[in-house]
Amino acid sequence: MNYNEALLVNEYRGGLLECAHYGHICIVDERGNIVGRAGNPQATVFTRSAAKPIQAIPGIRAGIKEAYGLTDEEIAIMAASHRAEEIHVETLNRILEKTGLTEERLICAPSLPLDRVAKEQLLRQGGTYRRIYHNCSGKHLGVLAYCKMKGYPLESYNHPEHPAQKEILTTLAGLAGLTEAQITLGTDGCGFPVFALPLSALASAYLKLACPDLIEDTATAEAVRVITGAMNRQPLLVAGTGRVDSILLDDPNIVAKGGFKGVYAFALRRERVGITFKIQDGSEEEWGMIALSVLEQLGYENEGTLQKLREAFPSSIKNDEGWEVGKAETVFQLER
């Protein structure tokens, strides 16, 4: 069945509608059944950084944690879209020290910190662009560490035909319940392969991240427990201060990760559901509001998590001086 995009969020300024954000939402249960939706639950989307916890699986499954003595912080940042805050940079530097890798090995572009405070501090101190500041550098270091341990070529670690990338694709396909041929490959902003698949398949993959007992392969299931456990114990490492990933992951019942251009994925352990959504115009500002509305409509019981989302992502729109100049509101109703 074909579905139109659903209206997800309206934004008002001066009493007039200024922006309308459309998209798709999909919720699946442990049998892969679609139990909630708005718009098209089968819409094909690029995973972007929502794939990062899955991209970390081959290395953890093969034993890089034990080989290099990696901590929860160092594993969590391998699944991160970090902001290069001080805690992120310190953790990344420890990975470099433990693995013996050099920053020059990274193919992600030299960057400035995404965190405003960290960037201002760096520039005041005379700092400049570094590859380690790129928000995907943890993911790259995780794959490079795996390649070094296995003796794989380091120079081509981002190529789709590289054995590490082939293993990532196979792992994703297995978790998503797809064949590799059903996943379309593109190139992500950081230079890695990026995957396009239906929202429903990504939701099923995320449910397995939250509930690894659904994974048949015991080594993969154990790797997932290690990765998601580290993400929940070190949520600030996965994103940053005030970021929706870190807020949701602070709840031990939730596994969550967003991706660029408006794609988001999370899953609930106790309720055993996987949830994905895509804001079609690529906006990310509405992630927290949409996640909050989904949880409220599902009757989520952890009021503390709901309140954190309300406080971090209020409906009021403020200008640069902090004046309230408008409001945003979610307008979708999940269909069951």
Contacts in CASP RR format, 6 or more apart in sequence:
PFRMAT RR
TARGET T0000
AUTHOR 0000-0000-0000
METHOD contacts of the structure
MODEL  1
MNYNEALLVNEYRGGLLECAHYGHICIVDERGNIVGRAGNPQATVFTRSA
AKPIQAIPGIRAGIKEAYGLTDEEIAIMAASHRAEEIHVETLNRILEKTG
LTEERLICAPSLPLDRVAKEQLLRQGGTYRRIYHNCSGKHLGVLAYCKMK
GYPLESYNHPEHPAQKEILTTLAGLAGLTEAQITLGTDGCGFPVFALPLS
ALASAYLKLACPDLIEDTATAEAVRVITGAMNRQPLLVAGTGRVDSILLD
DPNIVAKGGFKGVYAFALRRERVGITFKIQDGSEEEWGMIALSVLEQLGY
ENEGTLQKLREAFPSSIKNDEGWEVGKAETVFQLER
2 40 0 8 1.000
3 24 0 8 1.000
3 37 0 8 1.000
3 39 0 8 1.000
3 40 0 8 1.000
3 41 0 8 1.000
3 42 0 8 1.000
4 39 0 8 1.000
4 40 0 8 1.000
5 22 0 8 1.000
5 23 0 8 1.000
5 24 0 8 1.000
5 39 0 8 1.000
5 40 0 8 1.000
5 280 0 8 1.000
6 22 0 8 1.000
6 23 0 8 1.000
6 24 0 8 1.000
6 25 0 8 1.000
6 38 0 8 1.000
6 39 0 8 1.000
6 332 0 8 1.000
7 20 0 8 1.000
7 21 0 8 1.000
7 22 0 8 1.000
7 331 0 8 1.000
7 332 0 8 1.000
8 21 0 8 1.000
8 22 0 8 1.000
8 23 0 8 1.000
8 25 0 8 1.000
8 38 0 8 1.000
8 277 0 8 1.000
8 279 0 8 1.000
8 286 0 8 1.000
8 290 0 8 1.000
8 330 0 8 1.000
8 331 0 8 1.000
8 332 0 8 1.000
9 19 0 8 1.000
9 20 0 8 1.000
9 21 0 8 1.000
9 279 0 8 1.000
9 286 0 8 1.000
9 289 0 8 1.000
9 290 0 8 1.000
9 328 0 8 1.000
9 329 0 8 1.000
9 330 0 8 1.000
9 331 0 8 1.000
10 17 0 8 1.000
10 19 0 8 1.000
10 20 0 8 1.000
10 21 0 8 1.000
10 328 0 8 1.000
10 329 0 8 1.000
10 331 0 8 1.000
11 17 0 8 1.000
11 18 0 8 1.000
11 19 0 8 1.000
11 20 0 8 1.000
11 21 0 8 1.000
11 317 0 8 1.000
11 326 0 8 1.000
11 327 0 8 1.000
11 328 0 8 1.000
12 18 0 8 1.000
12 317 0 8 1.000
12 326 0 8 1.000
12 327 0 8 1.000
12 328 0 8 1.000
12 329 0 8 1.000
13 317 0 8 1.000
13 325 0 8 1.000
13 326 0 8 1.000
14 325 0 8 1.000
14 326 0 8 1.000
15 326 0 8 1.000
21 279 0 8 1.000
21 280 0 8 1.000
21 281 0 8 1.000
21 283 0 8 1.000
21 286 0 8 1.000
22 279 0 8 1.000
22 280 0 8 1.000
22 281 0 8 1.000
23 38 0 8 1.000
23 39 0 8 1.000
23 43 0 8 1.000
23 277 0 8 1.000
23 278 0 8 1.000
23 279 0 8 1.000
23 280 0 8 1.000
24 37 0 8 1.000
24 38 0 8 1.000
24 39 0 8 1.000
24 40 0 8 1.000
24 41 0 8 1.000
24 43 0 8 1.000
24 45 0 8 1.000
24 199 0 8 1.000
24 277 0 8 1.000
24 278 0 8 1.000
24 280 0 8 1.000
25 36 0 8 1.000
25 37 0 8 1.000
25 38 0 8 1.000
25 39 0 8 1.000
25 41 0 8 1.000
25 199 0 8 1.000
25 275 0 8 1.000
25 276 0 8 1.000
25 277 0 8 1.000
25 290 0 8 1.000
25 294 0 8 1.000
25 332 0 8 1.000
25 334 0 8 1.000
26 34 0 8 1.000
26 36 0 8 1.000
26 37 0 8 1.000
26 41 0 8 1.000
26 42 0 8 1.000
26 43 0 8 1.000
26 198 0 8 1.000
26 199 0 8 1.000
26 200 0 8 1.000
26 203 0 8 1.000
26 275 0 8 1.000
26 276 0 8 1.000
26 277 0 8 1.000
27 34 0 8 1.000
27 35 0 8 1.000
27 36 0 8 1.000
27 37 0 8 1.000
27 41 0 8 1.000
27 203 0 8 1.000
27 273 0 8 1.000
27 274 0 8 1.000
27 275 0 8 1.000
27 294 0 8 1.000
27 298 0 8 1.000
27 334 0 8 1.000
28 34 0 8 1.000
28 35 0 8 1.000
28 200 0 8 1.000
28 203 0 8 1.000
28 204 0 8 1.000
28 207 0 8 1.000
28 273 0 8 1.000
28 274 0 8 1.000
29 35 0 8 1.000
29 207 0 8 1.000
29 272 0 8 1.000
29 273 0 8 1.000
29 274 0 8 1.000
30 207 0 8 1.000
30 211 0 8 1.000
30 214 0 8 1.000
30 272 0 8 1.000
32 200 0 8 1.000
32 204 0 8 1.000
32 207 0 8 1.000
34 41 0 8 1.000
34 200 0 8 1.000
35 273 0 8 1.000
35 336 0 8 1.000
36 334 0 8 1.000
36 335 0 8 1.000
36 336 0 8 1.000
37 334 0 8 1.000
37 335 0 8 1.000
38 277 0 8 1.000
38 332 0 8 1.000
38 333 0 8 1.000
38 334 0 8 1.000
38 335 0 8 1.000
40 199 0 8 1.000
41 198 0 8 1.000
41 199 0 8 1.000
41 200 0 8 1.000
42 198 0 8 1.000
42 199 0 8 1.000
42 200 0 8 1.000
43 198 0 8 1.000
43 199 0 8 1.000
43 278 0 8 1.000
44 184 0 8 1.000
44 196 0 8 1.000
44 197 0 8 1.000
44 198 0 8 1.000
44 199 0 8 1.000
45 196 0 8 1.000
45 197 0 8 1.000
45 198 0 8 1.000
45 199 0 8 1.000
45 202 0 8 1.000
45 263 0 8 1.000
45 276 0 8 1.000
45 278 0 8 1.000
46 186 0 8 1.000
46 194 0 8 1.000
46 195 0 8 1.000
46 196 0 8 1.000
46 261 0 8 1.000
46 263 0 8 1.000
47 172 0 8 1.000
47 194 0 8 1.000
47 195 0 8 1.000
47 196 0 8 1.000
47 197 0 8 1.000
47 202 0 8 1.000
47 259 0 8 1.000
47 263 0 8 1.000
47 265 0 8 1.000
48 188 0 8 1.000
48 194 0 8 1.000
48 258 0 8 1.000
48 259 0 8 1.000
48 260 0 8 1.000
48 261 0 8 1.000
48 262 0 8 1.000
48 263 0 8 1.000
49 81 0 8 1.000
49 135 0 8 1.000
49 136 0 8 1.000
49 139 0 8 1.000
49 188 0 8 1.000
49 257 0 8 1.000
49 258 0 8 1.000
49 259 0 8 1.000
49 260 0 8 1.000
50 202 0 8 1.000
50 257 0 8 1.000
50 258 0 8 1.000
50 259 0 8 1.000
50 263 0 8 1.000
50 264 0 8 1.000
50 265 0 8 1.000
50 276 0 8 1.000
51 172 0 8 1.000
51 194 0 8 1.000
51 195 0 8 1.000
52 78 0 8 1.000
52 79 0 8 1.000
52 80 0 8 1.000
52 81 0 8 1.000
52 136 0 8 1.000
52 139 0 8 1.000
52 257 0 8 1.000
53 79 0 8 1.000
53 209 0 8 1.000
53 224 0 8 1.000
53 227 0 8 1.000
53 228 0 8 1.000
53 231 0 8 1.000
53 255 0 8 1.000
53 257 0 8 1.000
54 168 0 8 1.000
54 171 0 8 1.000
54 172 0 8 1.000
54 175 0 8 1.000
54 205 0 8 1.000
54 209 0 8 1.000
55 79 0 8 1.000
55 139 0 8 1.000
55 143 0 8 1.000
55 168 0 8 1.000
55 192 0 8 1.000
56 75 0 8 1.000
56 78 0 8 1.000
56 79 0 8 1.000
56 139 0 8 1.000
56 142 0 8 1.000
56 227 0 8 1.000
57 168 0 8 1.000
57 171 0 8 1.000
57 220 0 8 1.000
57 223 0 8 1.000
57 224 0 8 1.000
57 227 0 8 1.000
58 143 0 8 1.000
58 146 0 8 1.000
58 164 0 8 1.000
58 167 0 8 1.000
58 168 0 8 1.000
58 171 0 8 1.000
59 142 0 8 1.000
59 143 0 8 1.000
59 145 0 8 1.000
59 146 0 8 1.000
59 149 0 8 1.000
59 223 0 8 1.000
60 75 0 8 1.000
60 223 0 8 1.000
60 226 0 8 1.000
60 227 0 8 1.000
61 219 0 8 1.000
61 220 0 8 1.000
61 222 0 8 1.000
61 223 0 8 1.000
62 146 0 8 1.000
62 149 0 8 1.000
62 150 0 8 1.000
63 149 0 8 1.000
64 70 0 8 1.000
64 142 0 8 1.000
64 145 0 8 1.000
64 146 0 8 1.000
64 149 0 8 1.000
65 75 0 8 1.000
65 226 0 8 1.000
67 149 0 8 1.000
68 95 0 8 1.000
68 98 0 8 1.000
68 99 0 8 1.000
68 145 0 8 1.000
68 149 0 8 1.000
69 98 0 8 1.000
70 95 0 8 1.000
70 98 0 8 1.000
71 94 0 8 1.000
72 229 0 8 1.000
72 230 0 8 1.000
72 233 0 8 1.000
72 234 0 8 1.000
73 87 0 8 1.000
73 91 0 8 1.000
73 94 0 8 1.000
73 230 0 8 1.000
73 234 0 8 1.000
73 237 0 8 1.000
74 91 0 8 1.000
74 94 0 8 1.000
74 95 0 8 1.000
74 98 0 8 1.000
75 226 0 8 1.000
75 227 0 8 1.000
75 230 0 8 1.000
76 230 0 8 1.000
76 231 0 8 1.000
76 233 0 8 1.000
76 234 0 8 1.000
76 235 0 8 1.000
76 237 0 8 1.000
76 238 0 8 1.000
77 88 0 8 1.000
77 91 0 8 1.000
77 92 0 8 1.000
77 95 0 8 1.000
77 138 0 8 1.000
77 237 0 8 1.000
77 238 0 8 1.000
78 138 0 8 1.000
78 139 0 8 1.000
78 141 0 8 1.000
78 142 0 8 1.000
78 227 0 8 1.000
79 139 0 8 1.000
79 227 0 8 1.000
79 230 0 8 1.000
79 231 0 8 1.000
79 238 0 8 1.000
79 257 0 8 1.000
80 88 0 8 1.000
80 135 0 8 1.000
80 138 0 8 1.000
80 139 0 8 1.000
80 237 0 8 1.000
80 238 0 8 1.000
80 239 0 8 1.000
81 135 0 8 1.000
81 136 0 8 1.000
81 238 0 8 1.000
81 239 0 8 1.000
81 245 0 8 1.000
81 257 0 8 1.000
81 258 0 8 1.000
81 259 0 8 1.000
82 88 0 8 1.000
82 92 0 8 1.000
82 114 0 8 1.000
82 135 0 8 1.000
82 137 0 8 1.000
82 138 0 8 1.000
82 237 0 8 1.000
82 238 0 8 1.000
82 239 0 8 1.000
82 240 0 8 1.000
83 113 0 8 1.000
83 114 0 8 1.000
83 115 0 8 1.000
83 118 0 8 1.000
83 135 0 8 1.000
83 239 0 8 1.000
83 240 0 8 1.000
83 241 0 8 1.000
83 243 0 8 1.000
84 111 0 8 1.000
84 112 0 8 1.000
84 113 0 8 1.000
84 114 0 8 1.000
84 115 0 8 1.000
84 118 0 8 1.000
84 119 0 8 1.000
84 132 0 8 1.000
84 133 0 8 1.000
84 135 0 8 1.000
85 113 0 8 1.000
85 115 0 8 1.000
85 117 0 8 1.000
85 118 0 8 1.000
85 236 0 8 1.000
85 240 0 8 1.000
85 241 0 8 1.000
86 118 0 8 1.000
87 236 0 8 1.000
87 237 0 8 1.000
88 237 0 8 1.000
88 240 0 8 1.000
89 113 0 8 1.000
89 118 0 8 1.000
89 132 0 8 1.000
89 133 0 8 1.000
91 237 0 8 1.000
92 132 0 8 1.000
92 137 0 8 1.000
92 138 0 8 1.000
92 141 0 8 1.000
93 132 0 8 1.000
95 101 0 8 1.000
95 138 0 8 1.000
95 141 0 8 1.000
95 142 0 8 1.000
95 145 0 8 1.000
96 102 0 8 1.000
96 103 0 8 1.000
96 132 0 8 1.000
96 141 0 8 1.000
99 141 0 8 1.000
99 144 0 8 1.000
99 145 0 8 1.000
99 148 0 8 1.000
100 148 0 8 1.000
101 141 0 8 1.000
101 144 0 8 1.000
101 145 0 8 1.000
101 148 0 8 1.000
103 130 0 8 1.000
103 131 0 8 1.000
103 132 0 8 1.000
104 131 0 8 1.000
105 144 0 8 1.000
105 154 0 8 1.000
106 131 0 8 1.000
106 132 0 8 1.000
106 134 0 8 1.000
106 137 0 8 1.000
106 140 0 8 1.000
106 141 0 8 1.000
106 144 0 8 1.000
107 140 0 8 1.000
107 157 0 8 1.000
107 158 0 8 1.000
107 190 0 8 1.000
107 191 0 8 1.000
108 131 0 8 1.000
108 134 0 8 1.000
108 136 0 8 1.000
108 137 0 8 1.000
108 140 0 8 1.000
108 190 0 8 1.000
108 191 0 8 1.000
109 131 0 8 1.000
109 134 0 8 1.000
109 190 0 8 1.000
110 129 0 8 1.000
110 130 0 8 1.000
110 131 0 8 1.000
110 133 0 8 1.000
110 134 0 8 1.000
111 129 0 8 1.000
111 130 0 8 1.000
111 131 0 8 1.000
111 133 0 8 1.000
111 134 0 8 1.000
111 135 0 8 1.000
112 119 0 8 1.000
112 122 0 8 1.000
112 123 0 8 1.000
112 129 0 8 1.000
112 133 0 8 1.000
113 119 0 8 1.000
113 122 0 8 1.000
113 133 0 8 1.000
114 135 0 8 1.000
115 240 0 8 1.000
115 241 0 8 1.000
122 128 0 8 1.000
131 137 0 8 1.000
134 140 0 8 1.000
134 190 0 8 1.000
136 188 0 8 1.000
136 189 0 8 1.000
136 190 0 8 1.000
136 192 0 8 1.000
139 190 0 8 1.000
139 192 0 8 1.000
140 157 0 8 1.000
140 158 0 8 1.000
140 190 0 8 1.000
140 192 0 8 1.000
143 157 0 8 1.000
143 164 0 8 1.000
143 168 0 8 1.000
144 154 0 8 1.000
144 157 0 8 1.000
146 152 0 8 1.000
146 164 0 8 1.000
147 153 0 8 1.000
147 154 0 8 1.000
147 157 0 8 1.000
147 162 0 8 1.000
147 164 0 8 1.000
148 154 0 8 1.000
150 163 0 8 1.000
150 164 0 8 1.000
152 162 0 8 1.000
152 163 0 8 1.000
152 164 0 8 1.000
153 162 0 8 1.000
156 162 0 8 1.000
157 164 0 8 1.000
157 165 0 8 1.000
158 165 0 8 1.000
158 191 0 8 1.000
158 192 0 8 1.000
158 193 0 8 1.000
159 165 0 8 1.000
160 166 0 8 1.000
160 169 0 8 1.000
160 185 0 8 1.000
160 193 0 8 1.000
165 192 0 8 1.000
165 193 0 8 1.000
168 193 0 8 1.000
169 180 0 8 1.000
169 183 0 8 1.000
169 185 0 8 1.000
169 193 0 8 1.000
169 195 0 8 1.000
170 180 0 8 1.000
171 220 0 8 1.000
172 183 0 8 1.000
172 195 0 8 1.000
172 197 0 8 1.000
172 205 0 8 1.000
173 179 0 8 1.000
173 180 0 8 1.000
173 182 0 8 1.000
173 183 0 8 1.000
174 205 0 8 1.000
175 204 0 8 1.000
175 205 0 8 1.000
175 208 0 8 1.000
175 209 0 8 1.000
175 215 0 8 1.000
175 220 0 8 1.000
176 183 0 8 1.000
176 197 0 8 1.000
176 201 0 8 1.000
176 202 0 8 1.000
176 204 0 8 1.000
176 205 0 8 1.000
177 201 0 8 1.000
177 204 0 8 1.000
177 205 0 8 1.000
178 197 0 8 1.000
178 201 0 8 1.000
182 197 0 8 1.000
183 195 0 8 1.000
183 196 0 8 1.000
183 197 0 8 1.000
184 195 0 8 1.000
184 196 0 8 1.000
184 197 0 8 1.000
185 193 0 8 1.000
185 194 0 8 1.000
185 195 0 8 1.000
185 196 0 8 1.000
186 193 0 8 1.000
186 194 0 8 1.000
186 195 0 8 1.000
186 196 0 8 1.000
187 193 0 8 1.000
187 194 0 8 1.000
188 194 0 8 1.000
189 260 0 8 1.000
199 276 0 8 1.000
199 277 0 8 1.000
199 278 0 8 1.000
200 276 0 8 1.000
202 263 0 8 1.000
202 265 0 8 1.000
202 276 0 8 1.000
203 265 0 8 1.000
203 267 0 8 1.000
203 274 0 8 1.000
203 275 0 8 1.000
203 276 0 8 1.000
204 274 0 8 1.000
205 265 0 8 1.000
206 255 0 8 1.000
206 265 0 8 1.000
206 266 0 8 1.000
206 267 0 8 1.000
206 274 0 8 1.000
206 275 0 8 1.000
206 276 0 8 1.000
207 214 0 8 1.000
207 267 0 8 1.000
207 272 0 8 1.000
207 273 0 8 1.000
207 274 0 8 1.000
208 214 0 8 1.000
208 215 0 8 1.000
208 224 0 8 1.000
209 224 0 8 1.000
209 227 0 8 1.000
209 228 0 8 1.000
209 255 0 8 1.000
209 267 0 8 1.000
210 228 0 8 1.000
210 254 0 8 1.000
210 255 0 8 1.000
210 267 0 8 1.000
210 268 0 8 1.000
210 269 0 8 1.000
210 272 0 8 1.000
210 274 0 8 1.000
211 267 0 8 1.000
211 269 0 8 1.000
211 272 0 8 1.000
212 220 0 8 1.000
212 221 0 8 1.000
212 222 0 8 1.000
212 224 0 8 1.000
212 225 0 8 1.000
212 228 0 8 1.000
213 221 0 8 1.000
215 221 0 8 1.000
215 224 0 8 1.000
228 255 0 8 1.000
231 237 0 8 1.000
231 238 0 8 1.000
231 249 0 8 1.000
231 255 0 8 1.000
231 257 0 8 1.000
232 249 0 8 1.000
232 250 0 8 1.000
232 251 0 8 1.000
232 252 0 8 1.000
232 254 0 8 1.000
232 255 0 8 1.000
235 245 0 8 1.000
235 246 0 8 1.000
235 247 0 8 1.000
235 248 0 8 1.000
235 249 0 8 1.000
235 250 0 8 1.000
236 246 0 8 1.000
238 245 0 8 1.000
238 246 0 8 1.000
238 249 0 8 1.000
238 257 0 8 1.000
239 245 0 8 1.000
239 246 0 8 1.000
239 249 0 8 1.000
240 246 0 8 1.000
242 312 0 8 1.000
244 256 0 8 1.000
244 258 0 8 1.000
244 264 0 8 1.000
244 287 0 8 1.000
244 288 0 8 1.000
244 291 0 8 1.000
244 309 0 8 1.000
244 312 0 8 1.000
244 313 0 8 1.000
245 256 0 8 1.000
245 257 0 8 1.000
245 258 0 8 1.000
247 288 0 8 1.000
247 305 0 8 1.000
247 308 0 8 1.000
247 309 0 8 1.000
247 312 0 8 1.000
248 254 0 8 1.000
248 256 0 8 1.000
248 266 0 8 1.000
248 291 0 8 1.000
248 305 0 8 1.000
248 309 0 8 1.000
249 255 0 8 1.000
249 256 0 8 1.000
250 305 0 8 1.000
250 308 0 8 1.000
251 302 0 8 1.000
251 305 0 8 1.000
252 269 0 8 1.000
253 268 0 8 1.000
253 269 0 8 1.000
253 270 0 8 1.000
253 302 0 8 1.000
254 266 0 8 1.000
254 267 0 8 1.000
254 268 0 8 1.000
254 269 0 8 1.000
254 305 0 8 1.000
255 266 0 8 1.000
255 267 0 8 1.000
255 269 0 8 1.000
256 264 0 8 1.000
256 265 0 8 1.000
256 266 0 8 1.000
256 267 0 8 1.000
256 291 0 8 1.000
257 264 0 8 1.000
257 265 0 8 1.000
257 266 0 8 1.000
258 264 0 8 1.000
258 265 0 8 1.000
258 287 0 8 1.000
259 284 0 8 1.000
260 284 0 8 1.000
261 282 0 8 1.000
262 278 0 8 1.000
262 279 0 8 1.000
262 282 0 8 1.000
262 283 0 8 1.000
262 284 0 8 1.000
262 287 0 8 1.000
263 276 0 8 1.000
263 277 0 8 1.000
263 278 0 8 1.000
263 279 0 8 1.000
264 276 0 8 1.000
264 277 0 8 1.000
264 278 0 8 1.000
264 287 0 8 1.000
264 290 0 8 1.000
264 291 0 8 1.000
265 274 0 8 1.000
265 275 0 8 1.000
265 276 0 8 1.000
266 274 0 8 1.000
266 275 0 8 1.000
266 276 0 8 1.000
266 291 0 8 1.000
267 273 0 8 1.000
267 274 0 8 1.000
267 275 0 8 1.000
268 274 0 8 1.000
268 275 0 8 1.000
268 298 0 8 1.000
268 300 0 8 1.000
271 298 0 8 1.000
271 300 0 8 1.000
273 298 0 8 1.000
275 294 0 8 1.000
277 290 0 8 1.000
277 294 0 8 1.000
279 286 0 8 1.000
279 287 0 8 1.000
279 290 0 8 1.000
286 328 0 8 1.000
286 330 0 8 1.000
287 313 0 8 1.000
288 309 0 8 1.000
288 312 0 8 1.000
288 313 0 8 1.000
289 309 0 8 1.000
289 313 0 8 1.000
289 315 0 8 1.000
289 328 0 8 1.000
289 329 0 8 1.000
289 330 0 8 1.000
290 330 0 8 1.000
290 332 0 8 1.000
291 309 0 8 1.000
292 306 0 8 1.000
292 309 0 8 1.000
292 310 0 8 1.000
292 313 0 8 1.000
292 330 0 8 1.000
293 330 0 8 1.000
293 332 0 8 1.000
294 334 0 8 1.000
295 305 0 8 1.000
295 306 0 8 1.000
295 309 0 8 1.000
296 306 0 8 1.000
297 333 0 8 1.000
297 334 0 8 1.000
298 334 0 8 1.000
300 306 0 8 1.000
315 327 0 8 1.000
315 328 0 8 1.000
315 329 0 8 1.000
316 324 0 8 1.000
316 326 0 8 1.000
316 327 0 8 1.000
317 324 0 8 1.000
317 325 0 8 1.000
317 326 0 8 1.000
317 327 0 8 1.000
317 328 0 8 1.000
318 324 0 8 1.000
318 325 0 8 1.000
319 325 0 8 1.000
END
